[in-house]
């Protein structure tokens, strides 16, 4: 599997002015890679993840997932792609408040092919939640969780279906050192299983897990290193 951003541009309208975030940005992430992007707030990192998740359209250029272009898909097709092949650990609150924690984690099952084994997925959900220290909250509701706990629920949900592409926006934000390491081990394991993992982080201590590291500044990417050491 390969996700490819090819010479993409993105422009927003702000108070009647045009604000350009990217201009000719390119990036590839393939199966088995764990790629990290660093950079200060406002440099465009989260916007890039939203584009690669099919939540934002590019102004120019193209996004390819394998041989399929995002521009050739309508919103319904992109939504189905996110539910079946793309996992996304979002930085902000993304849990449904009226569902319990276990129901939030199991949400992708509603969109899974009928051939999927629901019992096996429920077991995997519990294993992920145990690894992230949130299984004890299974019957709680999002309103009773801290920011770090909610982020771990989002991570478990994103990894449940073992997606082809896993996007993670500051997945260790609000987490203590021990839980951050457990999160990174899970992301690393996903890459080892063949998932293409792209993570945005401010925590330079986590970069040792990466196969490649990029720094983003003003919508431009600079490759910093290669070779995974963690």
RAQUI-V560308 format. One record per pair of residues at least 24 apart in sequence whose C-alpha atoms are under 7 Angstrom apart, sorted by the first residue. I is the first residue (numbers start at 0). J is the second residue. If there is no record, write none. Layout:
((I:J) (I:J))
This chain:
((0:29) (0:30) (0:65) (0:163) (1:27) (1:28) (1:29) (1:30) (1:64) (1:65) (2:27) (2:28) (2:29) (2:63) (2:64) (2:65) (3:27) (3:28) (3:62) (3:63) (3:64) (4:61) (4:62) (4:63) (5:60) (5:61) (5:62) (6:60) (6:61) (7:57) (7:59) (7:60) (7:61) (8:57) (8:58) (8:59) (8:60) (9:57) (9:58) (9:59) (10:58) (20:218) (21:218) (21:219) (24:219) (28:195) (29:195) (30:193) (30:194) (30:195) (31:190) (31:191) (31:192) (31:193) (31:194) (31:195) (32:190) (32:195) (32:196) (32:210) (33:187) (33:190) (33:195) (33:196) (33:197) (33:209) (33:210) (33:211) (34:196) (34:197) (34:198) (34:209) (34:210) (34:211) (34:212) (35:197) (35:198) (35:199) (35:200) (35:206) (35:209) (35:211) (35:212) (35:213) (36:198) (36:199) (36:200) (36:212) (36:213) (36:214) (36:215) (37:199) (37:200) (37:201) (37:213) (37:214) (37:215) (38:201) (38:214) (38:215) (38:216) (42:215) (42:216) (42:217) (42:218) (43:217) (43:218) (44:199) (44:215) (45:168) (48:166) (52:81) (52:85) (53:77) (82:107) (82:110) (83:111) (83:162) (84:162) (84:163) (84:164) (85:162) (85:163) (85:164) (85:165) (86:157) (86:158) (86:162) (86:164) (86:165) (86:166) (87:157) (87:165) (87:166) (87:167) (88:153) (88:154) (88:157) (88:166) (88:167) (88:168) (88:170) (89:167) (89:168) (90:168) (90:169) (94:141) (94:153) (96:140) (96:141) (96:142) (98:140) (99:137) (99:138) (99:139) (99:140) (99:141) (100:136) (100:137) (100:138) (100:139) (100:140) (100:141) (100:152) (101:137) (101:138) (103:156) (104:152) (104:155) (104:156) (105:156) (123:159) (124:155) (124:159) (127:155) (128:155) (131:178) (131:181) (131:182) (146:173) (147:172) (147:173) (147:174) (162:194) (163:194) (163:195) (164:194) (164:195) (164:196) (165:194) (165:195) (165:196) (165:197) (166:196) (166:197) (166:198) (167:197) (167:198) (167:199) (168:198) (168:199) (168:200) (169:199) (169:200))
